[in-house]
Amino acid sequence: MDQWKKITTSWRGSLQKWLSSRFFSGFLVVLISWGMYFAYVWPQMLYFDERGLQAGWVGVWGDWAAHITYANVFALRPLSMWLSPHPIHVNSPFTYPFLADAISGLLMRFGWNVVDAMIIPSIITSLVFLLVIYAFYFSLLKKASRAFIALSLFLLNGGLGWYWFVKDVIANPTWETFYYPPQEYTHLSKQYVEWISIVTSEMIPQRAFLFGFPFTVLIVWQLYHWWQKNFTGVPWWRIIGLGLLSGTLFFVHAHSFMALFIICAVLSVSKWKQWQSWLGYGLATAAVALPIAWLLHRGHMGSFFSWLPGWFANPKEHGINFFYFWWVNYGLFLPLAILGTWKAKLYRHPLVVSGWLLFALVNLIQFQPHVWDNTKMLTWAHFFLVIPVWYFLAFVWAGKWWRKILVIILFLVVTFSAWLDIWHFTRADKNSYQMWSREDFQLAASLNAASQPGDHVLTGQNHNSWVVSHTHAQTLLGFPGWLWTYGVTDPQLAADINTMFRGGPNAIPLLQKYDIRLVIIGGPERADMKANEAWFAETFPLEFQGSEYNIYRVAL
């Protein structure tokens, strides 16, 4: 009891010191600026109107159809069906890092509507994200103003896309061009700009990133603290405990897990005499990560890694000059990072070295089938390279007045493309896309009433299928674009689905083989799958229908 009193007294003292510190006043500035920004944009990202459920950004329209599908696994299916089969591939286990979606799914299971279950956790995790990143930079740079600038440099990644904005203004010099920038200036594929804003491409659409990145930063922060003091006085149970916690990253955010591995390699090599501590941490991490890897993948997901020197500059992709590619994608940021690393002698700092090593690996290895997904590793490189950029800007600032003006100009040049994109992003009235109509939700409720959890259904492969996203039924094969990024290919199943949709004698044995209970035929099935609806109407009874959909009961 006395020990518990000591702990609580120490905790209260630390909290009071923290609340009265410059750290807290700096974080208030973060909340008033970045926090208010996210509090404003999140409710616009997913909302109901008279037509149905709307997405306020193309990335949400594209990615959140998958996230809502995965959330509904936990909302609508029994516990025994949570991990197998995969909701969009009947022949695979559920392999996606599902923690964020599981939380939303459980909230829906307890009665929350889909918008609240998706948006409220996103707002909370965004604020936690800002707190963790700000606190990490504060611990390294020692002042609130420095940490705020570093946080802003991190969030405002971008290159020279603003050059094309200037061209757009010259071509159309109206207030509307400023009020609603006509393009994403961190994503101009025709101009080879692919390093998209972290805010618009990762924080908003990629829910696993919003959970996994700050979680990993906290782990790295603790490991770096121990590294600084040579693990002196750190009990083994804490090292093992952090290792076990680190292993869970595999189903929180796999790219952050890979980045953590590289960061730990740099930390351990830089002080190799601590090898026993690192070995204990590594074994504890593996004890959790390897079973999760086996449980989630089990050889179904194919090979993710391939050799791709130059990344997007490689002849397999854009095939352009490597240095030009990074000039238009990163602008002055990389030269400033190089100058800062040299001027502040940060080539000895393990976190900065980790940043440069991660940047090198991004330019050598493709980490996932979708080449753009290397940005998830590039984000980690960027996170650490902000440190030398800040040091160089601080060096230039410490001088005459004109040097301060130069720093402001450099900051704007480095971040202006991102400013344009996060402003463009706020215009949900211009960026909205319908995900599902109100009738789609009614049809999903009817299908749930007419089926059992896990019943196999034959349906189309459009990414926002109401059947796949909002029912407890099991589709055979979902949106190919998602499956490809997961490394899943199943050409035989795809061929069998096409045969079933064509109907006729060849369809009967396949409908029996895959134990199909219901066939859904609507616009996507007619247009994309060339469904032979006349044959289904003759062969099977109509279970129910909507304005565009007919659902047939398979009775064989």
N, C-alpha and C positions, 0 to 999 in steps of 0.2 A: 504493500500500500504506500509506504514511504517512497519507494522507487517510482511508482506511478505519479505521486505528487511532484517529484522532482522533474519528471518528464513533462507534465502538463504546465508546471511553472515555467520551465525553459521554453516550451512552445509558445505560451502566452507572451513571454518577454520578447521572443523573436518576432512574433506577430506585431506587437506594439512598436518595436523598433522599425519593422518593415513599413508599417502604415505611416510612420512619421518621417520616412526617409525620402530622399530625392528619387529613389527608384519608384515609389508609389506615385509621386507627382508626375514623373515621366510617363508612367503607365496611364494616368488619367488623360494625358495628351494623346496617347495611343487610342484610348477608348473614344475620346471626343472626335478624333479624326478617322482613323481606320475602322474603329468599332462602329461608329455611326454609319459609315459607308456600307459595311456589311449588313447592319441592321436595316438599312434602307433597301438594299438590293435583294436580300433573301426572300422576303414575302412576294416579290415580283417574279421569282423564278418558277413557282408552281402555284397555280390558283385556279379556282373554279369560276366560270362565268356562265351565262345562260346557254352557251353552246356545249360546254363540257369542261374537261381538265386541260388547262393551257400551260405550256412551258414558256418562260420568258427569255430563253436563250437557246440557240441551236445546239450547244453542247449539252444542255439539260434535256432537250427534246431527244437527242441521240443517245446519251449515256443513261439517263434516268429511266428510260423504258426498261433497261436491264436491271437497274437498281430496284425499281419497284417490283419487277418480276421476282427478284431474289428475296426482297423483303416479304413478299406474299407467301414464299415457301414457309416462313416462320409464322406468318399470320393465319394461314389457311390449312396447312398440312399437319398431320400428327407428328409427334416427336420422332417416331421411327422412320419417317421419310424426309427428315431435314437434310441429311448428307448424301442420300442416294435415292433415286438417280438425279443427275444434273437436270435442273428445270428446263434447259433448252437442248439437252442431248440424252436420250434415253439410255445410251450405252456407256455413259461415263458417270462417275461420282461427282458430287458438287465440289468443284475445285476452286472456285473464285474466293478470294479473301473476303469473307462475308460478315465480319463483325459489325461494321456500320449498318449494313442492311438488316442484320439480325435484330439489332436494337430497334430499328423502325418497325420491323415486322412484329416484334413482341408488343410494341406500343399499339399497333393496329389490332393485335389479338385481344388486347385489354380494352378496346373500344375507341381508340383514337381514329380520326379520319386520316386518309392517306396524306393530305397536305400537311397537317400538323405533325404527323409522325415523321415526315421527311424534313420539313423546314425547321421545326423547333430544335431538334438535335444539331442541325447544321449551324444554326445561329450560335448555340452554346459552344460547339466545337471550334467555330471560327474565332470566338473570343478567347478560348483556351489557346488556340493556335497563336494568336497575336501575343498573348501573355508569355508563352514559352519562348517564342523567337525573340521577343524584346528582352526577356530576362537573360537568355543565353548571351546575346550581344552585350547586355549590361555587365555581365560577369567578366567578359573579356575586355571591354573598352572602358569600364569604370565610371561612366557618366550617363545620365539619362538622355541628354541631347544626342550624344554619340550613338547610343543604342537605338534611338528613334530614327536617326538618319540611316543607320545600317539596316534596320527593319524596312524602311522605305526603299532603299536600294535593292533589297531582296525582292520585295513585292513588285517593284517597277522594272522588271527585266525587259529588255527589248534592244533592238538595234537601230538601223537607219531607216526604218519604215516611215518615219516622219518626213523624209525627203519626198515620198510619193504623196503624202498629205499636202505638202506645199504645192506640188504639181496639181493636185485636185483643186486646191483653193484658187490657183491661177486660172485653171480651166473653168471653174464655177465660183466666182467670188461673191457668194451670198452668205447671209447670216445662217441659213440652214446648213451649209457645209460645216460651220463651226458648231452649231447646235446639235447636229447629228453627223459626225464624221462618217463619210460614205463607205469606208472599208475598215477591216481590222488591220491595223498597221504593224502588228507583230505577227501577222499571218498573211503573207502575200506570196502564194506559191509560184505565181508566174515570175515574180522577182526573186525567187529562191529564199524568201524570208519564212523560216519554219520554227523559230524559237518563240513560240506563242506565249503571251502573257500568262504568268503563273496563276494570277487571279482568275482569268476567264477560261483557262484550259485545264487547270488542276484543282484549285481550291473550290470552285463552284461545281463543276460536273463530276469530279472524281472523289467520291465519298470516302474511299479507302485512304486516299492521300490525306484528307483532312483529319482523319484519326491517326494514321500511321506516322506521318512526318513528325508532329510534335512529340509523340510517344518515343520515337527514335532519338530525337534531339535530347530528351531528358536522359536517356540511357547513355548517349555519347557524352553529355555534360558530366554525369557521374563518373564514367570511366576516365575522362580527362582529368577530373579532380583527383582521382586516385593515382593516375599516372604522374601528376605533378608532384605528389608526395611519395612516389615510389612504392605505393601500396602500404606504406608504413602505418601500422596500427589498424589496418582494415581487417576485421575478422573474416574468417573463411566463409561463415554462414552468409555474410552479406555478398561476397563475391559469387557464391553459388546461387544465392537467391536472385541476384541481378541476371545471372546467366539463364536461369530458368524463365525469368520474365522475358528476356530477350528472345528466347526460342519461340514465344507465342507470336512474335512479329510475322512469322511465316503466314499466318492466316489473317493478319491485320493489314499489312502492306508489304508485299514480297519485294518490291524494288528497294524499299528502305532497309529491309533485311540484308539484301545484297550490298547496299552502300555501307551498312554497319560492319559487315565482314571486312570490307576494304579499309575502313577507318581503323578498325581494331588491328589489322595487319600492320598498318603504318605505326600506330602507337606501340605495339609490341616490339617491332623491329628497332624502333628508335631507342628503346631501353630494354634490350634483350635479357638483362640480368633479372628482370621481373617475370621470367618465363613460367615459373611455377604458378603465379597468380593468373597469368593469361591462359595457361593450360587448364586450370580449374574452371575459369569462366567459360572457356571454349567447350569443354566437355559438358558442362551444365546446359549451355545453349543447345548443343547438339542433342542432348538427351530429350529435349522437348521438340526441337525443330525437325529432327529426322522422322520421328513417328508422325508428326503432322504432315510432312512431305509425303510419306508413304500413304497416309490416310487420304490425302487430297488428290494425289496424282496417280500413284500405282501404275506408272508407265503409260497412262492413257493420253497424256498431253503432248507427246512428241518432244523434239529438241527445240529449245528456245534460243540457244546461242549460235551465232555464226560470225565469221570473220567479215568485217565491212569497214576497211580503212577509209577514213574521210567522212563517214556517216552519210549525210545527204549529198555531199560533194562527190561521192563515189560514182563511177560510171553507171552502176546499176540503178542509181537514183537520178539526181539532177545532172551529174557528170560535169561539174563546173570546177573552176579553180578553188582549191581548198581555202586559200587565204581570202579570196573574195567572198566566199560563202560566210566565213566567220566575220568579215568586215560588215556585211549587210545585216547579219543576224545579231551581232553583239556590239557593233560600233566601237566606241572608245573604251568600253568596259574592260576588254581584255588587255589593251595596252596599259590602261591605268592599273590593272591587277598585276601585270608584269613589273611595272615601275614601283608599285607599292611593295611587292615581294622583295625586290632588290633593295630599295631605299631603307625599309624597316628591318631588313635581314630576316624576313619571315620565311625564307627557304629553310630555316631551322625549326619552324613551328609545325608540329605534326598535323594540326588541323588544316593549315594552309597547304601543306604537302599533300594531304588527303584530297583537298579540292583540286589541285593540279593533276593528281593521279587519276581521279574520277573523270576529269575533263579529257585526259589522254585516252582512257578506256572507252569513253563515249565515241571517240574518233577512231577506235579500232574494232570494237565488238558490237554486234547487234544483239541486244539483250532480250528481245521478244520478236515474234513474227512480224508485228507491225513496226516498221522502222521508226515511225514518229515516237514510239514509246520510249526510245532512248532519252527523251527529254525528262523522264522521271528520274534518271540517274544524273542528267545534266543539272537538274534542280539542286541536287546535293552538292555538285561541284560549285554552282553559283552561290549557294548558301555560305560556303567557306571562303570563296574568292571575294565576297563582299568585304572581308576583313582587310586584305591589302589595299583594295580600292579606297576604303575609308581612310586608312593610314596615309595614302598618298594625297588624298584631298585635304586631310588635316595638315600635312606638311606644307602644301601650297598655301593654305589659308593663313598660316602663321607668318604673316609678313605685312607688307604695305597694302593699302586699300584696294589697289588694282588686282592684287592676288585673290582677295576675297570675291571680287566680281568675277574673276576667272573661274573660281570654284563653283559659283552659282551657275555660270554658263555651262561648265562641264557637267554638273549635276543634271541640268535641264536637257542637254544633248544626249546624255546616257539614258534618261528616263522618259523623254517626251513621247516616244512611240507608245509606251505603256500608259501614260496619262491619257492619250487619245483613246486607247482601247477601253480603259475602265470608265471613261466618260461615255463612249459609244454604248457600252454595256448597260448603262443605267436606263436606256430608252427601251424599256420592255414593250411599250406601245408599238415600237418599230420592229422589235426582235421576237415577237411571240409566234409560237407554233402550236397547233392543237395536237394533243397527245391522244385523247380519247373523247368521244362524244358522250353525252348523257345516255344515249341509247346503248352505247357499248357497255356501260356499267350495268344497265338493266339486263342486257344479254348475258353478261358474266354471272349475274345473280341467278338467272334462269338456268344456266349451264351447271352452276354449283348445286342447284336444287335437283337437277336431273342426273347427277353423277356422284360417284364416290371419290374421295381423295386418291389420286394416283391413277385413275382410269385413263387409258390411252385414247387420245383423240387424234384425228387426222385433220390438220389445219395448215394454213400457209406459213410462210417464213418471213413475213414483214416484221420489221424490228419493233413496231408498236402494236402487235397483235393483242387484242383484248383477251383472247383465249389464253395466251401464254402468260400475260402479265397479271390478270385479275381472277383467275380461277384456280381451283385445286387440282385440275386435270393435268395429265402429263402429255406434253407434245413429244413427238419423236425427234424432230430436228428443228431448232429455232433459227434465228437470224444468222446467216452464214458469216456476216462481217464480224460478229462477236466471236463465233466459234474459231474463226481463223486466227484472231488475236490470241486465243487461248492455246493455239497449236492443235486444234481438233479438226481432223478431216475424216469423213465417213462417206466415201463415194457410193458404196453399195447401198447404204440406207437412203441416200439422196435419190438414187436410181429407183429403189423400191417405192419411195413416196410418189415419184412421178408416175410409176406404173399404176399405183392404186388410184391416183387422181384421174387417170385416163379411163378407168373402169373396165368393164368387159370381163371375160373369163380369167384373164391373167391377174386381175385384181383380187379375186376371191381368196385364193390361198395366202396372199400376202396380208390381207385384212385379218385372216385367221392367225397367221404367224405372229403378227404384232399385237394381237388381241385388241383390235380397235373397237371401241364402244360407240363413239360418236364421230360423225364427219361434219365438219363445218365448211360451208361454201359461201363465200361472199366475194367482194370486189377483188381482194388480193389473190384468192384461190382461182377465180375466173381468169384474171389477167396474167398472173405470174405462173400459176401451176397448170393452167389450161384444163381446169376441172371439167369432166364430162357430166354435167349436172343432170342431163336427161337420163343417163343410166342410173345415177344414184336415186333420182326421183322414182324411177320404175322399180328399182330393186329393194329399197329400204323405206320404212315409214318416216314421215316428217315428224320430228320430236317437237320442235317449236321454230319460230321464225321471227325475223325483224324486217325492217324496211329494205335492207340490202342482203341479209343473211338468211340462209336456210340451214337448219341443223337436223341431220338425219341419224336415226338410231340404227346401228348395225346389228342385225339379228341373223346369225348364221348357225 
